[in-house]
Amino acid sequence: MPEGHEGAKADQALLQAEGVGYRIHGQPILRGVDVAVKSGEFLGIIGPNGAGKTTLMRVLAGIARPSEGQVTFAGRPLEQLSDRERARQIAFVSQNPGLGFGFTVRDVVSMGRYPYRRLWEGWRAEDQVAVEAAMAATGVLHLQHRPVTDLSGGERQRVFLARALAQQPRILFLDEPIANLDIRYQLEVLNLVSRLRERHGWTVVMAIHDLNWAIRYCDRLLVLQAGRLVACGPAQSVLNETLIETVFGVKSRIDREGERAVRVEFLSE
């Protein structure tokens, strides 16, 4: 078991992966990953490009099926959940959600209600309430009639968070939600995720590149390298200069308050 690894056998795990591997055309992308995601926590997944962060999240969310091992949700094998059941429990916001032209903000947020509707049912009052509340909570109500393609990157991320909120999940997966955003919008999106998590009791799993944002917002960090779990533990203590150099190939200095890491500074050679 890797140094700093914790939680693979944790009690009260909402989501648990045991011995998870994933292959594409025989090529291993994930190798023997064990992790338990605790109910209500904010788990960050970090690692260099190609480490398997997105693949791991897709497997944990039930979008991709593991080649080896098993993922359980609330003690139940994830593959036993129907697509509708899974969508009522798990929301996934990808890095670049593909949307056709012509969808308005309201259209996109309304998609979050699909798991609760049957083919023969019309739009219900409770769907309307959920969509309105989601747009209000994420600050996009005033944009509801705008095409999503006309919005800034930060505005679009708030729309996708609104869609997830309308979905009313127990766990939210975010794949690099602040990639390519200006610092102002990075802070805005992360603060919004943190508030929504506290208000709605979400469990959040987020892939993120920025280590400083990671230690600021996440309860725990899971570190991947070449598809393997190399460390997992409290965000302010799992990172150290040796780990960062080994995994990311850069030298660093970590400012600490006692045992807690508060800032990572990268050093030139």
Contacts in CASP RR format, 6 or more apart in sequence:
PFRMAT RR
TARGET T0000
AUTHOR 0000-0000-0000
METHOD contacts of the structure
MODEL  1
MPEGHEGAKADQALLQAEGVGYRIHGQPILRGVDVAVKSGEFLGIIGPNG
AGKTTLMRVLAGIARPSEGQVTFAGRPLEQLSDRERARQIAFVSQNPGLG
FGFTVRDVVSMGRYPYRRLWEGWRAEDQVAVEAAMAATGVLHLQHRPVTD
LSGGERQRVFLARALAQQPRILFLDEPIANLDIRYQLEVLNLVSRLRERH
GWTVVMAIHDLNWAIRYCDRLLVLQAGRLVACGPAQSVLNETLIETVFGV
KSRIDREGERAVRVEFLSE
1 8 0 8 1.000
1 34 0 8 1.000
2 229 0 8 1.000
2 230 0 8 1.000
2 231 0 8 1.000
2 232 0 8 1.000
3 231 0 8 1.000
4 231 0 8 1.000
4 232 0 8 1.000
4 233 0 8 1.000
4 238 0 8 1.000
5 34 0 8 1.000
5 229 0 8 1.000
5 231 0 8 1.000
5 232 0 8 1.000
5 233 0 8 1.000
6 220 0 8 1.000
6 232 0 8 1.000
6 233 0 8 1.000
7 13 0 8 1.000
7 35 0 8 1.000
7 36 0 8 1.000
7 38 0 8 1.000
7 232 0 8 1.000
7 233 0 8 1.000
8 18 0 8 1.000
8 34 0 8 1.000
8 35 0 8 1.000
8 36 0 8 1.000
8 232 0 8 1.000
9 36 0 8 1.000
10 16 0 8 1.000
10 36 0 8 1.000
10 38 0 8 1.000
12 38 0 8 1.000
12 39 0 8 1.000
13 36 0 8 1.000
13 37 0 8 1.000
13 38 0 8 1.000
13 39 0 8 1.000
14 37 0 8 1.000
14 38 0 8 1.000
14 39 0 8 1.000
14 40 0 8 1.000
14 73 0 8 1.000
14 74 0 8 1.000
14 170 0 8 1.000
14 171 0 8 1.000
14 203 0 8 1.000
15 36 0 8 1.000
15 37 0 8 1.000
15 60 0 8 1.000
15 71 0 8 1.000
15 72 0 8 1.000
15 73 0 8 1.000
15 171 0 8 1.000
15 203 0 8 1.000
15 205 0 8 1.000
16 35 0 8 1.000
16 36 0 8 1.000
16 37 0 8 1.000
16 71 0 8 1.000
16 72 0 8 1.000
16 75 0 8 1.000
17 33 0 8 1.000
17 34 0 8 1.000
17 35 0 8 1.000
17 36 0 8 1.000
17 59 0 8 1.000
17 60 0 8 1.000
17 66 0 8 1.000
17 69 0 8 1.000
17 70 0 8 1.000
17 71 0 8 1.000
18 34 0 8 1.000
18 69 0 8 1.000
18 70 0 8 1.000
18 71 0 8 1.000
18 72 0 8 1.000
19 32 0 8 1.000
19 33 0 8 1.000
19 34 0 8 1.000
19 68 0 8 1.000
19 69 0 8 1.000
19 70 0 8 1.000
20 30 0 8 1.000
20 32 0 8 1.000
20 33 0 8 1.000
20 34 0 8 1.000
20 56 0 8 1.000
20 59 0 8 1.000
20 66 0 8 1.000
20 68 0 8 1.000
20 69 0 8 1.000
20 70 0 8 1.000
20 71 0 8 1.000
21 28 0 8 1.000
21 29 0 8 1.000
21 30 0 8 1.000
21 31 0 8 1.000
21 32 0 8 1.000
21 33 0 8 1.000
21 59 0 8 1.000
21 66 0 8 1.000
21 67 0 8 1.000
21 68 0 8 1.000
21 69 0 8 1.000
22 28 0 8 1.000
22 29 0 8 1.000
22 30 0 8 1.000
22 55 0 8 1.000
22 56 0 8 1.000
22 59 0 8 1.000
22 64 0 8 1.000
22 66 0 8 1.000
22 67 0 8 1.000
22 68 0 8 1.000
23 29 0 8 1.000
23 67 0 8 1.000
28 227 0 8 1.000
29 52 0 8 1.000
29 55 0 8 1.000
29 227 0 8 1.000
30 52 0 8 1.000
30 55 0 8 1.000
30 56 0 8 1.000
30 59 0 8 1.000
30 66 0 8 1.000
30 227 0 8 1.000
31 226 0 8 1.000
31 227 0 8 1.000
31 228 0 8 1.000
32 68 0 8 1.000
32 69 0 8 1.000
32 228 0 8 1.000
32 229 0 8 1.000
33 56 0 8 1.000
33 224 0 8 1.000
33 227 0 8 1.000
33 228 0 8 1.000
33 229 0 8 1.000
34 229 0 8 1.000
35 60 0 8 1.000
35 222 0 8 1.000
35 229 0 8 1.000
35 232 0 8 1.000
37 43 0 8 1.000
37 60 0 8 1.000
37 171 0 8 1.000
37 203 0 8 1.000
37 205 0 8 1.000
38 203 0 8 1.000
39 170 0 8 1.000
39 203 0 8 1.000
40 197 0 8 1.000
40 201 0 8 1.000
40 202 0 8 1.000
40 203 0 8 1.000
40 204 0 8 1.000
41 203 0 8 1.000
41 204 0 8 1.000
41 219 0 8 1.000
41 220 0 8 1.000
42 194 0 8 1.000
42 197 0 8 1.000
42 203 0 8 1.000
42 204 0 8 1.000
42 206 0 8 1.000
42 217 0 8 1.000
42 218 0 8 1.000
42 219 0 8 1.000
42 220 0 8 1.000
43 203 0 8 1.000
43 204 0 8 1.000
43 205 0 8 1.000
43 206 0 8 1.000
43 218 0 8 1.000
43 219 0 8 1.000
43 220 0 8 1.000
43 221 0 8 1.000
43 222 0 8 1.000
44 205 0 8 1.000
44 206 0 8 1.000
44 207 0 8 1.000
44 208 0 8 1.000
44 214 0 8 1.000
44 218 0 8 1.000
44 220 0 8 1.000
44 221 0 8 1.000
44 222 0 8 1.000
44 235 0 8 1.000
45 53 0 8 1.000
45 56 0 8 1.000
45 57 0 8 1.000
45 205 0 8 1.000
45 206 0 8 1.000
45 207 0 8 1.000
45 208 0 8 1.000
45 221 0 8 1.000
45 222 0 8 1.000
45 224 0 8 1.000
46 53 0 8 1.000
46 207 0 8 1.000
46 208 0 8 1.000
46 209 0 8 1.000
46 211 0 8 1.000
46 214 0 8 1.000
46 221 0 8 1.000
46 222 0 8 1.000
46 223 0 8 1.000
46 224 0 8 1.000
47 53 0 8 1.000
47 209 0 8 1.000
47 223 0 8 1.000
47 224 0 8 1.000
47 225 0 8 1.000
47 247 0 8 1.000
47 248 0 8 1.000
48 225 0 8 1.000
48 247 0 8 1.000
48 248 0 8 1.000
48 249 0 8 1.000
50 226 0 8 1.000
51 224 0 8 1.000
51 225 0 8 1.000
51 226 0 8 1.000
51 227 0 8 1.000
52 224 0 8 1.000
52 227 0 8 1.000
53 175 0 8 1.000
53 207 0 8 1.000
53 224 0 8 1.000
54 95 0 8 1.000
54 175 0 8 1.000
54 176 0 8 1.000
54 207 0 8 1.000
55 64 0 8 1.000
55 227 0 8 1.000
56 224 0 8 1.000
56 227 0 8 1.000
57 92 0 8 1.000
57 173 0 8 1.000
57 175 0 8 1.000
57 205 0 8 1.000
57 207 0 8 1.000
58 64 0 8 1.000
58 92 0 8 1.000
59 65 0 8 1.000
59 66 0 8 1.000
59 71 0 8 1.000
60 71 0 8 1.000
60 173 0 8 1.000
60 205 0 8 1.000
61 90 0 8 1.000
61 92 0 8 1.000
61 173 0 8 1.000
62 71 0 8 1.000
62 78 0 8 1.000
62 79 0 8 1.000
62 86 0 8 1.000
62 90 0 8 1.000
63 92 0 8 1.000
65 79 0 8 1.000
70 77 0 8 1.000
70 78 0 8 1.000
71 77 0 8 1.000
71 78 0 8 1.000
71 79 0 8 1.000
72 78 0 8 1.000
73 81 0 8 1.000
73 86 0 8 1.000
73 89 0 8 1.000
73 90 0 8 1.000
74 89 0 8 1.000
78 86 0 8 1.000
81 89 0 8 1.000
84 115 0 8 1.000
87 114 0 8 1.000
87 115 0 8 1.000
87 167 0 8 1.000
87 169 0 8 1.000
88 115 0 8 1.000
88 116 0 8 1.000
88 167 0 8 1.000
88 168 0 8 1.000
88 169 0 8 1.000
89 169 0 8 1.000
89 170 0 8 1.000
89 171 0 8 1.000
90 169 0 8 1.000
90 170 0 8 1.000
90 171 0 8 1.000
90 172 0 8 1.000
90 173 0 8 1.000
91 112 0 8 1.000
91 163 0 8 1.000
91 164 0 8 1.000
91 167 0 8 1.000
91 169 0 8 1.000
91 171 0 8 1.000
91 172 0 8 1.000
91 173 0 8 1.000
92 172 0 8 1.000
92 173 0 8 1.000
92 175 0 8 1.000
93 157 0 8 1.000
93 160 0 8 1.000
93 161 0 8 1.000
93 163 0 8 1.000
93 164 0 8 1.000
93 172 0 8 1.000
93 173 0 8 1.000
93 174 0 8 1.000
93 175 0 8 1.000
93 177 0 8 1.000
94 175 0 8 1.000
95 175 0 8 1.000
95 176 0 8 1.000
95 177 0 8 1.000
95 179 0 8 1.000
97 160 0 8 1.000
99 108 0 8 1.000
99 148 0 8 1.000
99 149 0 8 1.000
100 149 0 8 1.000
101 147 0 8 1.000
101 149 0 8 1.000
102 147 0 8 1.000
102 148 0 8 1.000
102 149 0 8 1.000
103 147 0 8 1.000
103 148 0 8 1.000
103 149 0 8 1.000
104 144 0 8 1.000
104 145 0 8 1.000
104 146 0 8 1.000
104 147 0 8 1.000
104 148 0 8 1.000
105 135 0 8 1.000
105 140 0 8 1.000
105 143 0 8 1.000
105 144 0 8 1.000
105 145 0 8 1.000
105 146 0 8 1.000
105 148 0 8 1.000
105 151 0 8 1.000
105 159 0 8 1.000
105 162 0 8 1.000
106 131 0 8 1.000
106 135 0 8 1.000
106 144 0 8 1.000
106 145 0 8 1.000
107 148 0 8 1.000
108 148 0 8 1.000
108 159 0 8 1.000
108 160 0 8 1.000
108 162 0 8 1.000
108 163 0 8 1.000
109 131 0 8 1.000
109 134 0 8 1.000
109 135 0 8 1.000
109 140 0 8 1.000
109 144 0 8 1.000
109 159 0 8 1.000
109 162 0 8 1.000
109 163 0 8 1.000
109 166 0 8 1.000
110 127 0 8 1.000
110 131 0 8 1.000
110 166 0 8 1.000
111 163 0 8 1.000
111 166 0 8 1.000
112 131 0 8 1.000
112 163 0 8 1.000
112 164 0 8 1.000
112 166 0 8 1.000
112 167 0 8 1.000
113 127 0 8 1.000
113 130 0 8 1.000
113 131 0 8 1.000
113 166 0 8 1.000
113 167 0 8 1.000
115 167 0 8 1.000
116 126 0 8 1.000
116 127 0 8 1.000
116 168 0 8 1.000
117 123 0 8 1.000
117 124 0 8 1.000
117 127 0 8 1.000
130 166 0 8 1.000
130 168 0 8 1.000
131 166 0 8 1.000
132 141 0 8 1.000
133 165 0 8 1.000
133 166 0 8 1.000
134 162 0 8 1.000
134 163 0 8 1.000
134 165 0 8 1.000
134 166 0 8 1.000
135 141 0 8 1.000
135 144 0 8 1.000
135 162 0 8 1.000
137 162 0 8 1.000
137 165 0 8 1.000
137 196 0 8 1.000
137 199 0 8 1.000
138 158 0 8 1.000
138 159 0 8 1.000
138 161 0 8 1.000
138 162 0 8 1.000
138 165 0 8 1.000
138 192 0 8 1.000
138 196 0 8 1.000
139 158 0 8 1.000
139 162 0 8 1.000
140 155 0 8 1.000
140 158 0 8 1.000
140 159 0 8 1.000
140 162 0 8 1.000
143 151 0 8 1.000
143 155 0 8 1.000
143 159 0 8 1.000
148 156 0 8 1.000
148 159 0 8 1.000
151 159 0 8 1.000
152 185 0 8 1.000
153 180 0 8 1.000
153 181 0 8 1.000
153 185 0 8 1.000
154 181 0 8 1.000
154 185 0 8 1.000
154 188 0 8 1.000
154 189 0 8 1.000
157 177 0 8 1.000
157 178 0 8 1.000
157 181 0 8 1.000
157 185 0 8 1.000
157 189 0 8 1.000
158 188 0 8 1.000
158 189 0 8 1.000
158 192 0 8 1.000
161 189 0 8 1.000
161 192 0 8 1.000
161 193 0 8 1.000
161 196 0 8 1.000
164 172 0 8 1.000
165 196 0 8 1.000
165 200 0 8 1.000
169 202 0 8 1.000
170 202 0 8 1.000
170 203 0 8 1.000
171 202 0 8 1.000
171 203 0 8 1.000
171 204 0 8 1.000
171 205 0 8 1.000
172 193 0 8 1.000
172 197 0 8 1.000
172 202 0 8 1.000
172 203 0 8 1.000
172 204 0 8 1.000
172 205 0 8 1.000
173 205 0 8 1.000
173 206 0 8 1.000
174 193 0 8 1.000
174 204 0 8 1.000
174 205 0 8 1.000
174 206 0 8 1.000
174 207 0 8 1.000
175 206 0 8 1.000
175 207 0 8 1.000
176 207 0 8 1.000
176 208 0 8 1.000
176 209 0 8 1.000
177 189 0 8 1.000
177 190 0 8 1.000
177 193 0 8 1.000
177 206 0 8 1.000
177 208 0 8 1.000
178 185 0 8 1.000
178 186 0 8 1.000
178 189 0 8 1.000
178 190 0 8 1.000
178 208 0 8 1.000
178 210 0 8 1.000
178 213 0 8 1.000
179 209 0 8 1.000
181 189 0 8 1.000
186 210 0 8 1.000
186 213 0 8 1.000
190 213 0 8 1.000
190 216 0 8 1.000
190 217 0 8 1.000
193 204 0 8 1.000
193 206 0 8 1.000
193 217 0 8 1.000
194 217 0 8 1.000
196 202 0 8 1.000
197 203 0 8 1.000
197 204 0 8 1.000
206 218 0 8 1.000
208 214 0 8 1.000
208 218 0 8 1.000
211 239 0 8 1.000
211 244 0 8 1.000
211 264 0 8 1.000
212 263 0 8 1.000
212 264 0 8 1.000
214 221 0 8 1.000
214 235 0 8 1.000
215 221 0 8 1.000
215 235 0 8 1.000
215 236 0 8 1.000
215 239 0 8 1.000
215 261 0 8 1.000
215 262 0 8 1.000
215 263 0 8 1.000
215 264 0 8 1.000
218 235 0 8 1.000
219 234 0 8 1.000
219 235 0 8 1.000
220 232 0 8 1.000
220 233 0 8 1.000
220 234 0 8 1.000
220 235 0 8 1.000
220 238 0 8 1.000
221 231 0 8 1.000
221 232 0 8 1.000
221 233 0 8 1.000
221 234 0 8 1.000
221 235 0 8 1.000
221 238 0 8 1.000
221 239 0 8 1.000
222 229 0 8 1.000
222 231 0 8 1.000
222 232 0 8 1.000
222 233 0 8 1.000
223 229 0 8 1.000
223 230 0 8 1.000
223 231 0 8 1.000
223 232 0 8 1.000
223 238 0 8 1.000
223 243 0 8 1.000
223 247 0 8 1.000
224 230 0 8 1.000
225 246 0 8 1.000
225 247 0 8 1.000
230 243 0 8 1.000
230 246 0 8 1.000
230 247 0 8 1.000
231 238 0 8 1.000
231 243 0 8 1.000
232 238 0 8 1.000
235 261 0 8 1.000
236 259 0 8 1.000
236 260 0 8 1.000
236 261 0 8 1.000
236 262 0 8 1.000
237 259 0 8 1.000
237 260 0 8 1.000
237 261 0 8 1.000
239 254 0 8 1.000
239 261 0 8 1.000
239 264 0 8 1.000
240 254 0 8 1.000
241 251 0 8 1.000
241 252 0 8 1.000
241 253 0 8 1.000
241 254 0 8 1.000
244 250 0 8 1.000
244 251 0 8 1.000
244 252 0 8 1.000
244 254 0 8 1.000
244 264 0 8 1.000
245 251 0 8 1.000
245 252 0 8 1.000
250 266 0 8 1.000
250 267 0 8 1.000
251 266 0 8 1.000
251 267 0 8 1.000
251 269 0 8 1.000
252 264 0 8 1.000
252 265 0 8 1.000
252 266 0 8 1.000
252 267 0 8 1.000
253 264 0 8 1.000
253 265 0 8 1.000
253 267 0 8 1.000
254 261 0 8 1.000
254 263 0 8 1.000
254 264 0 8 1.000
254 265 0 8 1.000
255 261 0 8 1.000
255 262 0 8 1.000
255 263 0 8 1.000
255 264 0 8 1.000
255 265 0 8 1.000
256 262 0 8 1.000
END
